[in-house]
Amino acid sequence: QKEVEQDPGPLSVPEGAIVSLNCTYSNSAFQYFMWYRQYSRKGPELLMYTYSSGNKEDGRFTAQVDKSSKYISLFIRDSQPSDSATYLCAMSTTGFQKLVFGTGTRLLVSP
Amino acid sequence: DVKVTQSSRYLVKRTGEKVFLECVQDMDHENMFWYRQDPGLGLRLIYFSYDVKMKEKGDIPEGYSVSREKKERFSLILESASTNQTSMYLCASAQGLAVGQYFGPGTRLLVL
């Protein structure tokens, strides 16, 4: 079993929809949680970062961590075609930077 | 903005060739990383460095080596390229605690 599981998709939604992207993990020691967005043939771009449990909001994006369920989510409100990309979750046990990545979920937002 | 650059976007090499991939970051970050990304396998850490001349093995170091002679530059070396090293190679840098890594655009390497 992988430490971090992520549905590969693709997840297809119409423009304006609310999107929910999720990761589950098995290591209860993870404390730092990140979401990256990766456009085709580009490097990943850091979107959101949270520490421990709770929510964090940045514009149309909300990151949620539920440590009791070992489950993290990224919500995108009012989705746009420009949000079409692969979304990777990543997590770390300590303050050091060695991250464990999910394999990514491909999101397609149609106009 | 943090900028991480990689020396090539696309490379084609022959089996057995020595391959150098270079990465430069302009934000004085302490930590630098090399990953490879393959469909269905996600990002896998090859090597990382937390200081000049320091290096640590990641999850898949076999067949690779690295060099960090200057803080801003981290090189990945394939001593004798093999076809199973065909992949997307991503460099990243980060400062201090885990607030996220910043990635370069990637190098697509094809080994024939």
Boltz contact constraints between the chains, C-beta under 6 A:
constraints:
  - contact:
      token1: [A, 32]
      token2: [B, 98]
      max_distance: 6.0
  - contact:
      token1: [A, 34]
      token2: [B, 100]
      max_distance: 6.0
  - contact:
      token1: [A, 42]
      token2: [B, 105]
      max_distance: 6.0
  - contact:
      token1: [A, 43]
      token2: [B, 90]
      max_distance: 6.0
  - contact:
      token1: [A, 43]
      token2: [B, 103]
      max_distance: 6.0
  - contact:
      token1: [A, 43]
      token2: [B, 104]
      max_distance: 6.0
  - contact:
      token1: [A, 43]
      token2: [B, 105]
      max_distance: 6.0
  - contact:
      token1: [A, 43]
      token2: [B, 106]
      max_distance: 6.0
  - contact:
      token1: [A, 44]
      token2: [B, 103]
      max_distance: 6.0
  - contact:
      token1: [A, 46]
      token2: [B, 100]
      max_distance: 6.0
  - contact:
      token1: [A, 49]
      token2: [B, 99]
      max_distance: 6.0
  - contact:
      token1: [A, 49]
      token2: [B, 100]
      max_distance: 6.0
  - contact:
      token1: [A, 92]
      token2: [B, 98]
      max_distance: 6.0
  - contact:
      token1: [A, 95]
      token2: [B, 97]
      max_distance: 6.0
  - contact:
      token1: [A, 95]
      token2: [B, 98]
      max_distance: 6.0
  - contact:
      token1: [A, 97]
      token2: [B, 31]
      max_distance: 6.0
  - contact:
      token1: [A, 97]
      token2: [B, 94]
      max_distance: 6.0
  - contact:
      token1: [A, 97]
      token2: [B, 98]
      max_distance: 6.0
  - contact:
      token1: [A, 101]
      token2: [B, 42]
      max_distance: 6.0
  - contact:
      token1: [A, 101]
      token2: [B, 43]
      max_distance: 6.0
  - contact:
      token1: [A, 103]
      token2: [B, 42]
      max_distance: 6.0
